[in-house]
Amino acid sequence: MTKPTLLGADALERSSVVANNTMNRERGLTGVNSYARELGLDPTARLTARPAPSWLDLCSGEGRALREAAAVLPPDTVLTAVDLVGPLAPTPAPPALEEIVGSVMVWAPPPGRTYDLITCVHGLHYVGDQLGLLARAASWLAPDGLLLAHFDPDSVRWSDGSPAGRAVLSALRAAGFRYSARHHRLRLRGPRTLRLPFRYLGADPAAGPNCTGQPAVGSHYAPEGGTP
């Protein structure tokens, strides 16, 4: 097996795979091409009954879903969209929505801010340290908050390119995540501090198509204390 060439964060984010202009950035809140369909729930239905509800969307694309949510959620709602590129045709955001253009691996919420809902709809496929982002996001959940993220176990590999998905899923389940293989979706309820037993090595943008059929990133790890 040929050992892949691994990139660091800056080089990865400049690669053609991460800057892929054919990825779906236009999902709305409900309907055929929507967050409700991809996540298996209507985000606004979950948030409406909560006082001062809050929603963080990582890898938010054009931000259509959060803009639509702002129109139906209470005025004191906190909506945060984070995307490497952001809306390609920027228009003024509703008052409840903060749009952050930057890397999800660098951004963090202000101290003390937590979210009732955190989503990453097919965004992890283009992130190098997927496990690092999941661990950080888990700490940003409000009590009884919900994290939903699409995840392809075939995208996590050991240093030599061999599959690490089984070990990674086992560790994620032990940490409290539930995984739907049918939907390629992780689910975590409630905040926690995670230390997953893996060391991130770098990412391979030439990993090829993943479960979506689109070219995606291969994330490479070593087990803590070892190098398979």
C-alpha positions, -999 to 999 in steps of 0.1 A, spaced: 0 0 0 14 34 -10 16 57 20 -5 88 12 9 124 13 -8 142 41 -15 179 43 -18 203 72 -48 225 77 -38 255 56 -28 235 26 -59 213 29 -82 243 29 -66 255 -3 -70 222 -21 -95 217 -49 -114 191 -29 -122 214 -1 -128 243 -25 -151 221 -45 -177 243 -62 -200 214 -70 -208 206 -34 -244 213 -23 -243 247 -5 -280 256 -12 -299 234 13 -329 252 28 -347 245 60 -374 221 49 -384 204 16 -366 180 -8 -331 196 -6 -332 205 31 -318 202 66 -350 186 78 -345 158 53 -308 153 59 -310 155 97 -342 136 102 -358 164 121 -371 199 116 -346 222 134 -372 249 141 -397 224 156 -370 214 181 -360 250 189 -394 268 189 -404 257 224 -371 267 240 -365 300 257 -339 321 237 -331 291 214 -297 288 198 -284 270 168 -248 266 155 -243 254 119 -208 243 110 -199 243 73 -231 263 66 -226 270 29 -249 298 17 -267 298 51 -301 294 36 -315 272 64 -305 296 92 -319 326 73 -352 308 69 -352 298 105 -346 334 116 -380 343 101 -399 318 122 -380 316 155 -384 341 184 -366 374 182 -341 364 210 -329 334 190 -291 331 185 -281 317 151 -245 312 142 -233 300 107 -196 292 102 -182 284 67 -148 286 51 -162 305 22 -195 319 34 -223 331 12 -210 335 -24 -235 364 -30 -236 381 5 -268 398 14 -276 415 48 -282 388 75 -313 389 98 -305 404 132 -306 369 149 -279 355 125 -242 358 128 -223 347 97 -187 337 103 -164 333 73 -135 312 84 -122 278 92 -143 256 115 -110 243 130 -101 278 142 -134 294 152 -148 289 187 -178 306 203 -174 333 229 -167 320 264 -199 308 281 -220 306 249 -236 272 243 -261 260 217 -293 240 219 -286 226 184 -253 221 166 -253 207 130 -228 198 104 -246 187 73 -221 167 51 -194 192 62 -171 168 80 -163 152 46 -141 182 39 -125 187 74 -91 173 82 -93 166 119 -129 154 120 -126 139 155 -110 171 168 -140 191 155 -165 167 170 -148 168 204 -148 207 204 -184 209 192 -195 185 220 -182 210 246 -204 238 231 -237 220 237 -262 234 261 -277 211 287 -299 187 267 -285 202 236 -282 181 204 -253 176 180 -260 161 146 -233 156 120 -228 134 89 -198 111 92 -184 85 69 -163 59 89 -144 50 57 -129 85 57 -109 79 88 -76 59 83 -44 49 100 -11 64 90 -5 39 62 -40 44 47 -56 13 62 -92 16 76 -96 30 111 -134 34 110 -142 5 133 -119 17 160 -131 53 157 -168 43 158 -162 22 189 -145 52 206 -173 76 196 -200 52 209 -181 48 241 -181 87 244 -219 88 240 -224 92 203 -250 72 185 -244 64 148 -269 56 121 -250 36 94 -280 40 71 -279 78 72 -242 82 79 -252 104 108 -238 109 143 -260 121 172 -249 133 206 -271 147 234 -258 169 261 -224 186 266 -192 168 276 -155 170 275 -142 144 251 -107 129 248 -108 104 220 -78 80 220 -64 91 186 -37 115 175 -44 134 143 -16 131 116 -30 151 86 -54 148 57 -53 133 22 -73 153 -3 -68 125 -29 -87 99 -9 -114 98 -36 -152 97 -34 -169 89 -1 -205 79 8 -219 109 -11 -202 100 -43 -182 133 -42 -144 135 -38 -137 139 -1 -109 141 25 -93 112 41 -84 119 78 -54 100 92 -48 92 128 -26 71 150 -39 54 181 -28 73 213 6 58 222 11 39 190 17 41 152 1 12 132 
